[in-house]
Amino acid sequence: MGDVRRIPIRTREDLWTFTERNVPLWDILDFFPPDSVGPRGPKDAPRPYDVKPITIETDLGFSFETDIQFGAWIFRPRSPKQPGMMKWCRERGLEPGDEKAVAGA
């Protein structure tokens, strides 16, 4: 395994953000390739480069492709019923005091 970054879940509010919204990435943006950042929404102008999605492998037996929303600095949101970060956060049983680890190859 390569480089690892951790995002702490300190409070119940942090936990709510992870399980009901998304994982905030602004503290670890340098961990991801710059071309993995896509537009904020479908009505926004395209990025001045080809956006390359990243594959997230989870420890729950599923993976998903995503990009990072410009300005929001989160993984592209998906329904918690689809493979994505919200599904992982809900099914993982996170609690305040946990740390979300992101590992590179």
C-alpha positions as CSV (number, residue, x, y, z in Angstrom):
1,M,0.0,0.0,0.0
2,G,1.3,3.5,-0.8
3,D,0.6,6.8,0.9
4,V,-2.3,7.0,3.4
5,R,-4.2,10.0,4.5
6,R,-6.7,10.0,7.3
7,I,-9.8,12.2,7.9
8,P,-10.9,12.2,11.5
9,I,-14.6,12.0,12.5
10,R,-14.4,14.0,15.7
11,T,-18.1,14.9,16.5
12,R,-21.6,13.8,15.8
13,E,-21.8,16.6,13.3
14,D,-18.8,15.2,11.4
15,L,-20.6,11.8,11.4
16,W,-23.8,13.3,10.1
17,T,-21.8,15.0,7.3
18,F,-20.1,11.7,6.3
19,T,-23.3,9.6,6.4
20,E,-25.9,12.1,5.1
21,R,-23.8,14.3,2.8
22,N,-20.3,13.3,1.7
23,V,-16.7,13.1,2.7
24,P,-15.0,16.6,2.8
25,L,-11.7,16.3,0.9
26,W,-10.3,19.8,1.1
27,D,-7.6,18.8,3.6
28,I,-6.3,16.0,1.3
29,L,-6.9,17.3,-2.2
30,D,-3.2,17.0,-3.0
31,F,-3.6,13.2,-2.6
32,F,-5.6,13.0,-5.8
33,P,-4.6,13.8,-9.4
34,P,-5.4,17.3,-10.4
35,D,-7.4,16.1,-13.4
36,S,-9.8,14.1,-11.1
37,V,-11.6,17.4,-10.3
38,G,-14.7,17.9,-12.5
39,P,-17.2,20.7,-12.7
40,R,-19.5,21.4,-9.8
41,G,-22.7,20.6,-11.7
42,P,-24.1,19.8,-15.1
43,K,-24.8,23.5,-15.9
44,D,-21.3,24.6,-15.1
45,A,-18.7,25.1,-17.8
46,P,-16.5,22.1,-18.4
47,R,-13.0,22.0,-16.9
48,P,-10.2,23.2,-19.1
49,Y,-8.8,19.6,-19.3
50,D,-10.2,16.1,-19.7
51,V,-11.5,15.0,-16.3
52,K,-10.3,11.5,-15.4
53,P,-12.4,9.6,-12.9
54,I,-10.7,7.8,-10.0
55,T,-11.7,4.4,-8.8
56,I,-12.3,4.0,-5.1
57,E,-11.9,0.5,-3.7
58,T,-13.7,-0.1,-0.4
59,D,-13.2,-2.7,2.3
60,L,-16.9,-3.7,2.0
61,G,-16.4,-5.5,-1.3
62,F,-17.5,-2.9,-3.8
63,S,-15.7,-0.2,-5.7
64,F,-16.9,2.9,-7.6
65,E,-15.7,5.5,-10.1
66,T,-16.0,9.1,-9.2
67,D,-14.5,12.5,-9.7
68,I,-14.2,15.4,-7.2
69,Q,-16.7,18.3,-7.5
70,F,-15.0,21.6,-8.1
71,G,-15.7,24.1,-5.3
72,A,-17.5,21.6,-3.1
73,W,-14.3,19.4,-2.8
74,I,-16.3,16.2,-2.3
75,F,-16.6,13.0,-4.3
76,R,-19.4,13.3,-6.8
77,P,-22.6,12.5,-4.8
78,R,-24.7,9.4,-5.5
79,S,-27.7,7.9,-3.8
80,P,-26.8,5.8,-0.8
81,K,-28.4,2.9,-2.6
82,Q,-25.7,3.0,-5.3
83,P,-22.1,2.2,-4.8
84,G,-20.5,5.4,-3.6
85,M,-18.9,7.1,-0.6
86,M,-22.3,7.7,1.2
87,K,-23.1,4.0,0.9
88,W,-19.7,3.1,2.3
89,C,-20.0,5.6,5.2
90,R,-23.5,4.3,6.1
91,E,-22.6,0.6,5.9
92,R,-19.2,0.9,7.6
93,G,-20.8,1.8,10.9
94,L,-18.6,4.9,11.5
95,E,-18.6,6.6,14.9
96,P,-17.1,9.8,16.3
97,G,-13.5,9.1,17.1
98,D,-13.0,7.0,13.9
99,E,-10.7,8.0,11.1
100,K,-11.5,7.5,7.5
101,A,-8.4,6.3,5.7
102,V,-7.6,7.0,2.1
103,A,-4.8,4.9,0.6
104,G,-2.9,5.3,-2.6
105,A,-1.4,2.6,-4.8
